[in-house]
Amino acid sequence: MSTDAARLISAAVAIFTLYGVGTSMGNLFSTWISSVARNPEAKDKVNFLGIMGMAFVESIALFTLLIALLILFKQ
């Protein structure tokens, strides 16, 4: 196997974590909407936690993209 093929395969494997990011973002938003609909008085507390959760999950996606780009374009 050549170095270029190994680089492409490892970058593709690194991108598989984006499946988990997409799944967790969908779960986060569906739970967020459901919890605000059930208890509107807790909206302020739930909004803060939802935004923090979204930031953490999105950071995983950005780190994954960074690692995949480093794998692809490192000389």
Jmol script that loads the backbone (N, CA, C; Angstrom):
load data "model"
ATOM      1  N   MET A   1       0.855  -1.168   0.000  1.00  0.00           N
ATOM      2  CA  MET A   1       0.000   0.000   0.000  1.00  0.00           C
ATOM      3  C   MET A   1       0.901   1.231   0.000  1.00  0.00           C
ATOM      4  N   SER A   2       0.581   2.175  -0.836  1.00  0.00           N
ATOM      5  CA  SER A   2       1.387   3.380  -0.919  1.00  0.00           C
ATOM      6  C   SER A   2       1.036   4.344   0.210  1.00  0.00           C
ATOM      7  N   THR A   3       1.880   5.314   0.382  1.00  0.00           N
ATOM      8  CA  THR A   3       1.666   6.306   1.441  1.00  0.00           C
ATOM      9  C   THR A   3       0.423   7.139   1.176  1.00  0.00           C
ATOM     10  N   ASP A   4       0.180   7.469  -0.075  1.00  0.00           N
ATOM     11  CA  ASP A   4      -1.002   8.266  -0.412  1.00  0.00           C
ATOM     12  C   ASP A   4      -2.292   7.511  -0.128  1.00  0.00           C
ATOM     13  N   ALA A   5      -2.313   6.230  -0.423  1.00  0.00           N
ATOM     14  CA  ALA A   5      -3.513   5.423  -0.152  1.00  0.00           C
ATOM     15  C   ALA A   5      -3.752   5.313   1.348  1.00  0.00           C
ATOM     16  N   ALA A   6      -2.695   5.109   2.112  1.00  0.00           N
ATOM     17  CA  ALA A   6      -2.848   5.031   3.566  1.00  0.00           C
ATOM     18  C   ALA A   6      -3.320   6.353   4.140  1.00  0.00           C
ATOM     19  N   ARG A   7      -2.840   7.448   3.569  1.00  0.00           N
ATOM     20  CA  ARG A   7      -3.267   8.775   4.025  1.00  0.00           C
ATOM     21  C   ARG A   7      -4.752   8.995   3.749  1.00  0.00           C
ATOM     22  N   LEU A   8      -5.217   8.609   2.575  1.00  0.00           N
ATOM     23  CA  LEU A   8      -6.632   8.780   2.242  1.00  0.00           C
ATOM     24  C   LEU A   8      -7.527   7.894   3.108  1.00  0.00           C
ATOM     25  N   ILE A   9      -7.108   6.673   3.352  1.00  0.00           N
ATOM     26  CA  ILE A   9      -7.908   5.769   4.184  1.00  0.00           C
ATOM     27  C   ILE A   9      -7.977   6.280   5.620  1.00  0.00           C
ATOM     28  N   SER A  10      -6.868   6.748   6.165  1.00  0.00           N
ATOM     29  CA  SER A  10      -6.883   7.230   7.549  1.00  0.00           C
ATOM     30  C   SER A  10      -7.682   8.518   7.683  1.00  0.00           C
ATOM     31  N   ALA A  11      -7.673   9.382   6.674  1.00  0.00           N
ATOM     32  CA  ALA A  11      -8.512  10.587   6.717  1.00  0.00           C
ATOM     33  C   ALA A  11      -9.991  10.221   6.654  1.00  0.00           C
ATOM     34  N   ALA A  12     -10.334   9.206   5.858  1.00  0.00           N
ATOM     35  CA  ALA A  12     -11.730   8.761   5.784  1.00  0.00           C
ATOM     36  C   ALA A  12     -12.189   8.168   7.117  1.00  0.00           C
ATOM     37  N   VAL A  13     -11.309   7.433   7.777  1.00  0.00           N
ATOM     38  CA  VAL A  13     -11.658   6.861   9.077  1.00  0.00           C
ATOM     39  C   VAL A  13     -11.832   7.976  10.114  1.00  0.00           C
ATOM     40  N   ALA A  14     -11.021   9.022  10.017  1.00  0.00           N
ATOM     41  CA  ALA A  14     -11.156  10.145  10.954  1.00  0.00           C
ATOM     42  C   ALA A  14     -12.494  10.858  10.771  1.00  0.00           C
ATOM     43  N   ILE A  15     -13.008  10.884   9.553  1.00  0.00           N
ATOM     44  CA  ILE A  15     -14.271  11.563   9.276  1.00  0.00           C
ATOM     45  C   ILE A  15     -15.473  10.778   9.811  1.00  0.00           C
ATOM     46  N   PHE A  16     -15.312   9.492  10.107  1.00  0.00           N
ATOM     47  CA  PHE A  16     -16.425   8.706  10.635  1.00  0.00           C
ATOM     48  C   PHE A  16     -16.974   9.263  11.944  1.00  0.00           C
ATOM     49  N   THR A  17     -16.186  10.023  12.679  1.00  0.00           N
ATOM     50  CA  THR A  17     -16.703  10.603  13.922  1.00  0.00           C
ATOM     51  C   THR A  17     -17.792  11.636  13.652  1.00  0.00           C
ATOM     52  N   LEU A  18     -17.847  12.155  12.434  1.00  0.00           N
ATOM     53  CA  LEU A  18     -18.901  13.123  12.117  1.00  0.00           C
ATOM     54  C   LEU A  18     -20.283  12.483  12.129  1.00  0.00           C
ATOM     55  N   TYR A  19     -20.365  11.186  11.941  1.00  0.00           N
ATOM     56  CA  TYR A  19     -21.646  10.494  12.087  1.00  0.00           C
ATOM     57  C   TYR A  19     -22.154  10.631  13.521  1.00  0.00           C
ATOM     58  N   GLY A  20     -21.271  10.440  14.473  1.00  0.00           N
ATOM     59  CA  GLY A  20     -21.646  10.595  15.880  1.00  0.00           C
ATOM     60  C   GLY A  20     -22.005  12.027  16.221  1.00  0.00           C
ATOM     61  N   VAL A  21     -21.318  12.978  15.602  1.00  0.00           N
ATOM     62  CA  VAL A  21     -21.620  14.389  15.844  1.00  0.00           C
ATOM     63  C   VAL A  21     -23.011  14.721  15.327  1.00  0.00           C
ATOM     64  N   GLY A  22     -23.332  14.264  14.137  1.00  0.00           N
ATOM     65  CA  GLY A  22     -24.659  14.530  13.581  1.00  0.00           C
ATOM     66  C   GLY A  22     -25.767  13.883  14.392  1.00  0.00           C
ATOM     67  N   THR A  23     -25.535  12.676  14.834  1.00  0.00           N
ATOM     68  CA  THR A  23     -26.523  11.975  15.647  1.00  0.00           C
ATOM     69  C   THR A  23     -26.733  12.672  16.991  1.00  0.00           C
ATOM     70  N   SER A  24     -25.641  13.075  17.613  1.00  0.00           N
ATOM     71  CA  SER A  24     -25.773  13.718  18.924  1.00  0.00           C
ATOM     72  C   SER A  24     -26.379  15.115  18.801  1.00  0.00           C
ATOM     73  N   MET A  25     -26.106  15.829  17.697  1.00  0.00           N
ATOM     74  CA  MET A  25     -26.743  17.140  17.512  1.00  0.00           C
ATOM     75  C   MET A  25     -28.254  16.985  17.334  1.00  0.00           C
ATOM     76  N   GLY A  26     -28.672  15.996  16.581  1.00  0.00           N
ATOM     77  CA  GLY A  26     -30.102  15.756  16.429  1.00  0.00           C
ATOM     78  C   GLY A  26     -30.756  15.373  17.739  1.00  0.00           C
ATOM     79  N   ASN A  27     -30.086  14.538  18.512  1.00  0.00           N
ATOM     80  CA  ASN A  27     -30.612  14.150  19.817  1.00  0.00           C
ATOM     81  C   ASN A  27     -30.667  15.348  20.761  1.00  0.00           C
ATOM     82  N   LEU A  28     -29.644  16.179  20.737  1.00  0.00           N
ATOM     83  CA  LEU A  28     -29.596  17.355  21.600  1.00  0.00           C
ATOM     84  C   LEU A  28     -30.746  18.302  21.301  1.00  0.00           C
ATOM     85  N   PHE A  29     -30.957  18.613  20.020  1.00  0.00           N
ATOM     86  CA  PHE A  29     -32.005  19.564  19.677  1.00  0.00           C
ATOM     87  C   PHE A  29     -33.401  18.994  19.902  1.00  0.00           C
ATOM     88  N   SER A  30     -33.605  17.722  19.646  1.00  0.00           N
ATOM     89  CA  SER A  30     -34.934  17.155  19.892  1.00  0.00           C
ATOM     90  C   SER A  30     -35.255  17.133  21.383  1.00  0.00           C
ATOM     91  N   THR A  31     -34.266  16.822  22.198  1.00  0.00           N
ATOM     92  CA  THR A  31     -34.472  16.837  23.644  1.00  0.00           C
ATOM     93  C   THR A  31     -34.668  18.252  24.151  1.00  0.00           C
ATOM     94  N   TRP A  32     -33.940  19.188  23.592  1.00  0.00           N
ATOM     95  CA  TRP A  32     -34.034  20.588  23.982  1.00  0.00           C
ATOM     96  C   TRP A  32     -35.444  21.123  23.705  1.00  0.00           C
ATOM     97  N   ILE A  33     -35.943  20.893  22.514  1.00  0.00           N
ATOM     98  CA  ILE A  33     -37.284  21.365  22.149  1.00  0.00           C
ATOM     99  C   ILE A  33     -38.345  20.673  22.997  1.00  0.00           C
ATOM    100  N   SER A  34     -38.176  19.399  23.238  1.00  0.00           N
ATOM    101  CA  SER A  34     -39.140  18.655  24.039  1.00  0.00           C
ATOM    102  C   SER A  34     -39.166  19.144  25.483  1.00  0.00           C
ATOM    103  N   SER A  35     -37.999  19.431  26.044  1.00  0.00           N
ATOM    104  CA  SER A  35     -37.963  19.871  27.438  1.00  0.00           C
ATOM    105  C   SER A  35     -38.533  21.274  27.600  1.00  0.00           C
ATOM    106  N   VAL A  36     -38.313  22.156  26.645  1.00  0.00           N
ATOM    107  CA  VAL A  36     -38.895  23.504  26.727  1.00  0.00           C
ATOM    108  C   VAL A  36     -40.398  23.437  26.509  1.00  0.00           C
ATOM    109  N   ALA A  37     -40.857  22.536  25.666  1.00  0.00           N
ATOM    110  CA  ALA A  37     -42.293  22.408  25.440  1.00  0.00           C
ATOM    111  C   ALA A  37     -43.000  21.852  26.672  1.00  0.00           C
ATOM    112  N   ARG A  38     -42.335  20.985  27.429  1.00  0.00           N
ATOM    113  CA  ARG A  38     -42.965  20.410  28.619  1.00  0.00           C
ATOM    114  C   ARG A  38     -42.944  21.360  29.821  1.00  0.00           C
ATOM    115  N   ASN A  39     -41.847  22.153  29.922  1.00  0.00           N
ATOM    116  CA  ASN A  39     -41.719  23.047  31.064  1.00  0.00           C
ATOM    117  C   ASN A  39     -41.184  24.396  30.585  1.00  0.00           C
ATOM    118  N   PRO A  40     -42.066  25.293  30.163  1.00  0.00           N
ATOM    119  CA  PRO A  40     -41.615  26.581  29.623  1.00  0.00           C
ATOM    120  C   PRO A  40     -40.919  27.474  30.655  1.00  0.00           C
ATOM    121  N   GLU A  41     -41.200  27.257  31.950  1.00  0.00           N
ATOM    122  CA  GLU A  41     -40.558  28.108  32.963  1.00  0.00           C
ATOM    123  C   GLU A  41     -39.068  27.838  33.101  1.00  0.00           C
ATOM    124  N   ALA A  42     -38.625  26.678  32.704  1.00  0.00           N
ATOM    125  CA  ALA A  42     -37.209  26.319  32.821  1.00  0.00           C
ATOM    126  C   ALA A  42     -36.421  26.657  31.553  1.00  0.00           C
ATOM    127  N   LYS A  43     -36.993  27.537  30.721  1.00  0.00           N
ATOM    128  CA  LYS A  43     -36.378  27.840  29.428  1.00  0.00           C
ATOM    129  C   LYS A  43     -34.984  28.448  29.575  1.00  0.00           C
ATOM    130  N   ASP A  44     -34.794  29.353  30.529  1.00  0.00           N
ATOM    131  CA  ASP A  44     -33.492  30.011  30.673  1.00  0.00           C
ATOM    132  C   ASP A  44     -32.397  29.017  31.048  1.00  0.00           C
ATOM    133  N   LYS A  45     -32.695  28.145  31.990  1.00  0.00           N
ATOM    134  CA  LYS A  45     -31.702  27.149  32.409  1.00  0.00           C
ATOM    135  C   LYS A  45     -31.426  26.140  31.284  1.00  0.00           C
ATOM    136  N   VAL A  46     -32.462  25.718  30.604  1.00  0.00           N
ATOM    137  CA  VAL A  46     -32.310  24.734  29.541  1.00  0.00           C
ATOM    138  C   VAL A  46     -31.581  25.341  28.340  1.00  0.00           C
ATOM    139  N   ASN A  47     -31.826  26.616  28.030  1.00  0.00           N
ATOM    140  CA  ASN A  47     -31.143  27.250  26.901  1.00  0.00           C
ATOM    141  C   ASN A  47     -29.640  27.319  27.133  1.00  0.00           C
ATOM    142  N   PHE A  48     -29.223  27.661  28.352  1.00  0.00           N
ATOM    143  CA  PHE A  48     -27.794  27.722  28.646  1.00  0.00           C
ATOM    144  C   PHE A  48     -27.151  26.350  28.491  1.00  0.00           C
ATOM    145  N   LEU A  49     -27.769  25.339  29.038  1.00  0.00           N
ATOM    146  CA  LEU A  49     -27.216  23.988  28.937  1.00  0.00           C
ATOM    147  C   LEU A  49     -27.220  23.483  27.496  1.00  0.00           C
ATOM    148  N   GLY A  50     -28.247  23.823  26.741  1.00  0.00           N
ATOM    149  CA  GLY A  50     -28.319  23.407  25.348  1.00  0.00           C
ATOM    150  C   GLY A  50     -27.240  24.059  24.495  1.00  0.00           C
ATOM    151  N   ILE A  51     -26.999  25.335  24.725  1.00  0.00           N
ATOM    152  CA  ILE A  51     -25.958  26.027  23.964  1.00  0.00           C
ATOM    153  C   ILE A  51     -24.581  25.499  24.340  1.00  0.00           C
ATOM    154  N   MET A  52     -24.352  25.207  25.608  1.00  0.00           N
ATOM    155  CA  MET A  52     -23.065  24.639  26.016  1.00  0.00           C
ATOM    156  C   MET A  52     -22.868  23.248  25.410  1.00  0.00           C
ATOM    157  N   GLY A  53     -23.910  22.436  25.415  1.00  0.00           N
ATOM    158  CA  GLY A  53     -23.823  21.110  24.800  1.00  0.00           C
ATOM    159  C   GLY A  53     -23.562  21.192  23.315  1.00  0.00           C
ATOM    160  N   MET A  54     -24.219  22.141  22.650  1.00  0.00           N
ATOM    161  CA  MET A  54     -24.020  22.317  21.229  1.00  0.00           C
ATOM    162  C   MET A  54     -22.576  22.741  20.939  1.00  0.00           C
ATOM    163  N   ALA A  55     -22.018  23.612  21.762  1.00  0.00           N
ATOM    164  CA  ALA A  55     -20.640  24.064  21.562  1.00  0.00           C
ATOM    165  C   ALA A  55     -19.654  22.909  21.736  1.00  0.00           C
ATOM    166  N   PHE A  56     -19.872  22.056  22.729  1.00  0.00           N
ATOM    167  CA  PHE A  56     -18.975  20.926  22.935  1.00  0.00           C
ATOM    168  C   PHE A  56     -19.039  19.933  21.782  1.00  0.00           C
ATOM    169  N   VAL A  57     -20.237  19.642  21.324  1.00  0.00           N
ATOM    170  CA  VAL A  57     -20.392  18.690  20.218  1.00  0.00           C
ATOM    171  C   VAL A  57     -19.807  19.265  18.933  1.00  0.00           C
ATOM    172  N   GLU A  58     -20.017  20.545  18.709  1.00  0.00           N
ATOM    173  CA  GLU A  58     -19.488  21.168  17.495  1.00  0.00           C
ATOM    174  C   GLU A  58     -17.965  21.245  17.529  1.00  0.00           C
ATOM    175  N   SER A  59     -17.399  21.386  18.717  1.00  0.00           N
ATOM    176  CA  SER A  59     -15.936  21.406  18.808  1.00  0.00           C
ATOM    177  C   SER A  59     -15.341  20.055  18.409  1.00  0.00           C
ATOM    178  N   ILE A  60     -16.037  18.981  18.710  1.00  0.00           N
ATOM    179  CA  ILE A  60     -15.572  17.662  18.277  1.00  0.00           C
ATOM    180  C   ILE A  60     -15.544  17.589  16.748  1.00  0.00           C
ATOM    181  N   ALA A  61     -16.550  18.162  16.102  1.00  0.00           N
ATOM    182  CA  ALA A  61     -16.578  18.171  14.642  1.00  0.00           C
ATOM    183  C   ALA A  61     -15.426  18.985  14.071  1.00  0.00           C
ATOM    184  N   LEU A  62     -15.119  20.116  14.682  1.00  0.00           N
ATOM    185  CA  LEU A  62     -14.023  20.938  14.186  1.00  0.00           C
ATOM    186  C   LEU A  62     -12.671  20.268  14.398  1.00  0.00           C
ATOM    187  N   PHE A  63     -12.488  19.606  15.539  1.00  0.00           N
ATOM    188  CA  PHE A  63     -11.247  18.875  15.774  1.00  0.00           C
ATOM    189  C   PHE A  63     -11.092  17.725  14.782  1.00  0.00           C
ATOM    190  N   THR A  64     -12.186  17.060  14.467  1.00  0.00           N
ATOM    191  CA  THR A  64     -12.145  15.973  13.492  1.00  0.00           C
ATOM    192  C   THR A  64     -11.746  16.493  12.118  1.00  0.00           C
ATOM    193  N   LEU A  65     -12.324  17.608  11.723  1.00  0.00           N
ATOM    194  CA  LEU A  65     -11.969  18.197  10.439  1.00  0.00           C
ATOM    195  C   LEU A  65     -10.503  18.607  10.417  1.00  0.00           C
ATOM    196  N   LEU A  66     -10.012  19.173  11.502  1.00  0.00           N
ATOM    197  CA  LEU A  66      -8.616  19.571  11.579  1.00  0.00           C
ATOM    198  C   LEU A  66      -7.684  18.366  11.458  1.00  0.00           C
ATOM    199  N   ILE A  67      -8.003  17.295  12.161  1.00  0.00           N
ATOM    200  CA  ILE A  67      -7.170  16.097  12.110  1.00  0.00           C
ATOM    201  C   ILE A  67      -7.190  15.491  10.705  1.00  0.00           C
ATOM    202  N   ALA A  68      -8.365  15.442  10.081  1.00  0.00           N
ATOM    203  CA  ALA A  68      -8.445  14.887   8.728  1.00  0.00           C
ATOM    204  C   ALA A  68      -7.642  15.728   7.740  1.00  0.00           C
ATOM    205  N   LEU A  69      -7.700  17.041   7.867  1.00  0.00           N
ATOM    206  CA  LEU A  69      -6.928  17.898   6.970  1.00  0.00           C
ATOM    207  C   LEU A  69      -5.427  17.767   7.227  1.00  0.00           C
ATOM    208  N   LEU A  70      -5.030  17.626   8.493  1.00  0.00           N
ATOM    209  CA  LEU A  70      -3.623  17.415   8.791  1.00  0.00           C
ATOM    210  C   LEU A  70      -3.121  16.098   8.202  1.00  0.00           C
ATOM    211  N   ILE A  71      -3.953  15.068   8.283  1.00  0.00           N
ATOM    212  CA  ILE A  71      -3.561  13.769   7.712  1.00  0.00           C
ATOM    213  C   ILE A  71      -3.421  13.877   6.201  1.00  0.00           C
ATOM    214  N   LEU A  72      -4.349  14.580   5.559  1.00  0.00           N
ATOM    215  CA  LEU A  72      -4.336  14.643   4.098  1.00  0.00           C
ATOM    216  C   LEU A  72      -3.188  15.486   3.546  1.00  0.00           C
ATOM    217  N   PHE A  73      -2.906  16.616   4.175  1.00  0.00           N
ATOM    218  CA  PHE A  73      -1.993  17.568   3.564  1.00  0.00           C
ATOM    219  C   PHE A  73      -0.621  17.639   4.242  1.00  0.00           C
ATOM    220  N   LYS A  74      -0.340  16.760   5.163  1.00  0.00           N
ATOM    221  CA  LYS A  74       0.993  16.753   5.772  1.00  0.00           C
ATOM    222  C   LYS A  74       1.979  16.110   4.798  1.00  0.00           C
ATOM    223  N   GLN A  75       3.091  16.729   4.633  1.00  0.00           N
ATOM    224  CA  GLN A  75       4.099  16.245   3.676  1.00  0.00           C
ATOM    225  C   GLN A  75       4.957  15.189   4.286  1.00  0.00           C
TER     226      GLN A  75
END
end "model"
wireframe off; spacefill off
backbone 0.3
color backbone group
